[in-house]
Amino acid sequence: MKIAISSDHGGNNLRKEIMALLEELGINYDDFGPQSSDSVDYPDYALPVAEGVASGKYDRGILICGTGIGMSIAANKVKGIRCALVHDVFSAKATRCHNNSNMLAMGERVIGPGLAREIVQTWLSTDFEGGRHVRRVEKIAEIEND
């Protein structure tokens, strides 16, 4: 599995925590920055990650900003992306099982590093259930093609 990860200035600290987790788990990742705590515009950091996941270069993407809202909105503008904004473990599991999410967004100002690590571990280790959920995910893809 290869992960693309990015944040804006509001998610820098949590991004570093999640990169450490990925290293502990032996998961390959590319860091799309930013490399400083200077204020940046989150769409500039969400877009390359979403495009990388949509193209198949990366299996999944993780985005972090202050709330996760802006990053998830920006990522979901890219065709083929199903970015879930998650701040609890139940939703992390459900969005993989039911929605086959390929991107995860979180807010550093909303959750702490311990919970974020647990969310990421759950999200990465949970498989899509398929079955009745395939039809629903396909309907989302149809919306993108209209």
Residue frames as qw, qx, qy, qz and C-alpha x, y, z in Angstrom:
[[0.000, 0.890, 0.455, 0.000, 0.00, 0.00, 0.00],
 [0.409, 0.098, 0.001, 0.907, 1.24, 3.49, -0.84],
 [0.124, -0.823, -0.500, 0.239, -0.23, 6.57, 0.83],
 [0.261, 0.492, 0.061, 0.828, -0.16, 10.24, -0.14],
 [0.388, -0.685, -0.506, 0.353, -0.41, 12.62, 2.83],
 [0.230, 0.413, 0.043, 0.880, -0.69, 16.38, 3.15],
 [0.240, -0.691, -0.552, 0.400, -1.99, 19.11, 5.39],
 [0.156, 0.841, 0.042, 0.517, -2.23, 22.83, 5.60],
 [0.155, 0.485, -0.515, 0.689, -0.62, 24.88, 8.37],
 [0.611, -0.384, 0.233, -0.652, -3.48, 23.96, 10.72],
 [0.981, -0.079, 0.004, -0.180, -2.75, 20.25, 10.38],
 [0.419, 0.681, -0.575, 0.174, 1.05, 20.22, 10.35],
 [0.280, -0.471, 0.742, -0.385, 1.56, 18.70, 13.79],
 [0.816, 0.052, 0.462, -0.342, -0.99, 15.93, 13.31],
 [0.779, 0.567, -0.242, -0.112, 0.41, 15.16, 9.84],
 [0.200, 0.617, -0.724, 0.235, 3.82, 14.55, 11.42],
 [0.550, -0.228, 0.682, -0.425, 2.21, 12.26, 14.00],
 [0.879, 0.307, 0.223, -0.287, 0.47, 10.26, 11.27],
 [0.595, 0.650, -0.472, 0.009, 3.66, 10.01, 9.20],
 [0.135, -0.495, 0.799, -0.313, 5.39, 8.55, 12.27],
 [0.752, 0.033, 0.530, -0.391, 2.55, 6.02, 12.56],
 [0.821, 0.524, -0.115, -0.194, 2.89, 5.06, 8.89],
 [0.307, 0.640, -0.687, 0.155, 6.62, 4.50, 9.43],
 [0.429, -0.304, 0.752, -0.397, 5.90, 2.33, 12.50],
 [0.814, 0.244, 0.406, -0.336, 3.46, 0.27, 10.41],
 [0.464, -0.195, 0.698, 0.510, 5.94, -0.04, 7.55],
 [0.475, 0.717, 0.511, 0.000, 3.59, 1.70, 5.11],
 [0.436, 0.080, 0.293, 0.847, 5.14, 3.63, 2.24],
 [0.093, 0.881, 0.422, -0.192, 4.02, 7.23, 1.88],
 [0.407, 0.343, 0.129, 0.837, 4.85, 10.47, 0.13],
 [0.193, -0.662, -0.406, 0.599, 4.58, 13.71, 2.06],
 [0.311, 0.650, 0.405, 0.563, 3.10, 16.58, 0.05],
 [0.241, 0.151, -0.242, 0.927, 3.84, 19.14, 2.78],
 [0.279, 0.892, -0.189, 0.301, 3.83, 21.88, 3.68],
 [0.757, 0.063, -0.410, 0.505, 7.28, 21.96, 5.19],
 [0.144, 0.165, -0.362, 0.906, 6.74, 25.06, 7.35],
 [0.050, -0.545, -0.747, 0.377, 4.05, 26.38, 9.64],
 [0.069, 0.196, -0.144, -0.968, 3.43, 29.43, 7.45],
 [0.558, 0.434, 0.446, -0.549, -0.17, 30.00, 6.44],
 [0.041, -0.116, 0.795, 0.594, -1.09, 28.21, 3.19],
 [0.641, 0.132, -0.070, -0.753, -4.25, 27.61, 1.17],
 [0.620, -0.118, 0.754, -0.182, -5.58, 24.10, 1.79],
 [0.822, 0.498, 0.163, -0.224, -6.84, 23.48, -1.78],
 [0.372, 0.765, -0.524, -0.048, -3.24, 23.78, -3.01],
 [0.137, -0.424, 0.875, -0.189, -2.30, 20.84, -0.78],
 [0.696, 0.149, 0.595, -0.373, -5.46, 18.75, -1.14],
 [0.697, 0.600, -0.105, -0.377, -5.46, 18.75, -4.96],
 [0.353, 0.568, -0.737, -0.100, -2.15, 16.98, -5.67],
 [0.287, -0.154, 0.899, -0.293, -2.97, 14.24, -3.16],
 [0.674, 0.370, 0.442, -0.461, -6.45, 13.73, -4.60],
 [0.613, 0.642, -0.328, -0.324, -5.10, 13.68, -8.15],
 [0.097, 0.484, -0.869, 0.041, -2.45, 11.14, -7.13],
 [0.447, 0.054, 0.824, -0.344, -5.06, 8.84, -5.62],
 [0.677, 0.527, 0.206, -0.470, -7.48, 9.28, -8.53],
 [0.481, 0.653, -0.524, -0.260, -4.72, 8.44, -11.03],
 [0.986, -0.071, -0.147, -0.025, -3.81, 5.24, -9.17],
 [0.417, 0.591, -0.519, 0.456, -0.31, 6.38, -8.26],
 [0.121, -0.260, 0.712, -0.641, -1.37, 6.11, -4.61],
 [0.263, -0.307, -0.913, -0.056, -3.73, 3.59, -3.05],
 [0.297, -0.804, -0.513, 0.041, -5.13, 6.07, -0.55],
 [0.253, 0.510, -0.128, 0.812, -4.67, 9.61, 0.67],
 [0.437, -0.626, -0.524, 0.379, -4.77, 11.34, 4.05],
 [0.152, 0.597, 0.078, 0.784, -5.46, 15.06, 4.46],
 [0.444, -0.566, -0.525, 0.455, -5.35, 17.13, 7.62],
 [0.096, 0.557, 0.026, 0.824, -6.30, 20.74, 8.27],
 [0.169, -0.254, 0.491, -0.816, -7.71, 22.55, 11.28],
 [0.673, 0.045, 0.390, -0.627, -11.14, 20.93, 10.98],
 [0.391, 0.012, 0.886, 0.249, -10.71, 18.59, 8.01],
 [0.463, 0.668, 0.481, -0.328, -13.69, 20.24, 6.33],
 [0.289, 0.812, -0.250, -0.441, -11.88, 22.36, 3.75],
 [0.103, -0.426, 0.855, 0.278, -9.53, 19.56, 2.75],
 [0.413, 0.235, 0.878, -0.048, -12.38, 17.07, 2.32],
 [0.459, 0.754, 0.276, -0.380, -14.44, 19.49, 0.23],
 [0.190, 0.748, -0.486, -0.409, -11.47, 20.25, -2.05],
 [0.218, -0.258, 0.926, 0.171, -10.51, 16.58, -2.46],
 [0.468, 0.384, 0.775, -0.180, -14.05, 15.53, -3.29],
 [0.419, 0.744, -0.052, -0.518, -14.04, 17.84, -6.32],
 [0.087, 0.490, -0.795, -0.346, -11.65, 15.40, -8.04],
 [0.840, 0.119, -0.265, -0.458, -13.39, 12.70, -10.06],
 [0.787, 0.106, -0.602, 0.090, -13.00, 9.27, -8.47],
 [0.180, 0.250, -0.646, 0.698, -12.29, 10.56, -4.98],
 [0.618, -0.596, -0.434, -0.272, -14.38, 9.52, -2.00],
 [0.287, 0.309, -0.526, 0.738, -12.84, 11.52, 0.82],
 [0.558, -0.630, -0.529, -0.109, -14.44, 10.98, 4.21],
 [0.061, -0.613, 0.370, -0.696, -14.16, 13.50, 7.02],
 [0.790, -0.306, -0.531, 0.005, -13.73, 11.34, 10.12],
 [0.077, -0.624, 0.469, -0.621, -13.28, 12.13, 13.81],
 [0.704, -0.319, 0.499, -0.392, -14.20, 8.78, 15.39],
 [0.202, -0.287, 0.921, 0.171, -13.20, 5.14, 14.96],
 [0.541, 0.394, 0.710, -0.218, -16.71, 3.89, 14.12],
 [0.490, 0.800, 0.049, -0.342, -16.95, 6.25, 11.14],
 [0.017, 0.651, -0.697, -0.301, -13.43, 5.33, 9.99],
 [0.345, -0.021, 0.937, 0.055, -14.49, 1.70, 9.80],
 [0.501, 0.586, 0.569, -0.286, -17.90, 2.42, 8.27],
 [0.353, 0.806, -0.168, -0.444, -16.53, 4.63, 5.51],
 [0.017, 0.437, -0.849, -0.295, -14.23, 1.87, 4.35],
 [0.335, 0.160, 0.922, -0.110, -16.81, -0.95, 4.74],
 [0.384, 0.656, 0.604, -0.238, -19.72, 0.89, 3.14],
 [0.301, 0.907, 0.022, -0.293, -18.32, 3.74, 1.03],
 [0.851, 0.181, 0.157, 0.468, -14.96, 2.33, -0.08],
 [0.029, -0.990, 0.081, 0.111, -13.43, 5.71, 0.78],
 [0.829, 0.291, -0.057, 0.474, -10.04, 6.23, -0.79],
 [0.262, 0.465, -0.268, 0.802, -9.17, 9.37, 1.14],
 [0.505, -0.612, -0.544, 0.273, -9.42, 10.34, 4.79],
 [0.106, 0.630, -0.094, 0.764, -9.64, 13.87, 6.17],
 [0.567, -0.546, -0.524, 0.326, -9.21, 14.83, 9.81],
 [0.021, -0.887, -0.002, -0.462, -9.03, 18.03, 11.84],
 [0.525, 0.155, -0.549, 0.632, -6.09, 18.69, 14.13],
 [0.160, -0.268, 0.305, -0.900, -8.15, 21.21, 16.11],
 [0.758, -0.218, -0.192, -0.584, -10.92, 18.64, 16.57],
 [0.967, -0.222, -0.122, -0.013, -9.12, 15.48, 17.70],
 [0.383, -0.775, 0.497, 0.074, -5.90, 14.62, 19.45],
 [0.294, 0.562, -0.743, -0.215, -3.02, 12.52, 18.18],
 [0.295, -0.120, 0.927, -0.198, -3.96, 9.33, 20.02],
 [0.614, 0.460, 0.512, -0.386, -7.44, 9.20, 18.52],
 [0.484, 0.718, -0.300, -0.400, -6.10, 10.22, 15.10],
 [0.030, 0.442, -0.890, -0.111, -3.66, 7.33, 15.14],
 [0.422, 0.141, 0.858, -0.257, -6.45, 4.90, 16.05],
 [0.588, 0.632, 0.193, -0.466, -8.65, 6.30, 13.27],
 [0.365, 0.668, -0.560, -0.327, -5.90, 5.94, 10.67],
 [0.141, -0.259, 0.955, -0.022, -5.05, 2.39, 11.77],
 [0.524, 0.345, 0.697, -0.347, -8.71, 1.40, 11.56],
 [0.535, 0.712, -0.017, -0.454, -9.21, 3.09, 8.20],
 [0.232, 0.614, -0.709, -0.258, -6.10, 1.49, 6.70],
 [0.121, -0.173, 0.974, -0.077, -6.90, -2.01, 7.96],
 [0.542, 0.365, 0.593, -0.471, -10.59, -2.12, 7.05],
 [0.180, 0.042, 0.781, 0.596, -11.67, -3.61, 3.72],
 [0.478, 0.091, -0.181, -0.854, -14.63, -2.63, 1.56],
 [0.565, 0.059, 0.747, -0.344, -17.50, -5.07, 2.16],
 [0.095, 0.031, -0.770, -0.630, -18.76, -4.98, -1.41],
 [0.073, 0.444, 0.883, -0.136, -22.16, -6.60, -1.83],
 [0.096, 0.837, 0.538, 0.025, -25.03, -4.14, -1.65],
 [0.253, -0.799, 0.032, 0.545, -22.54, -1.30, -1.16],
 [0.430, -0.033, 0.571, 0.699, -21.07, -1.71, -4.65],
 [0.161, 0.681, 0.621, 0.354, -24.30, -0.47, -6.21],
 [0.209, -0.927, -0.244, 0.195, -24.27, 2.61, -4.00],
 [0.424, -0.560, 0.322, 0.635, -20.65, 3.48, -4.71],
 [0.372, 0.237, 0.658, 0.610, -21.34, 3.02, -8.44],
 [0.049, 0.855, 0.501, 0.129, -24.21, 5.50, -8.15],
 [0.308, -0.827, 0.055, 0.467, -21.79, 8.05, -6.71],
 [0.423, -0.211, 0.565, 0.676, -19.50, 7.51, -9.70],
 [0.264, 0.582, 0.672, 0.374, -22.48, 8.02, -12.04],
 [0.099, -0.933, -0.260, 0.229, -23.12, 11.42, -10.47],
 [0.369, -0.602, 0.342, 0.620, -19.55, 12.42, -11.39],
 [0.357, 0.078, 0.714, 0.597, -20.19, 11.46, -15.02],
 [0.200, 0.782, 0.590, -0.003, -23.33, 13.62, -15.41]]
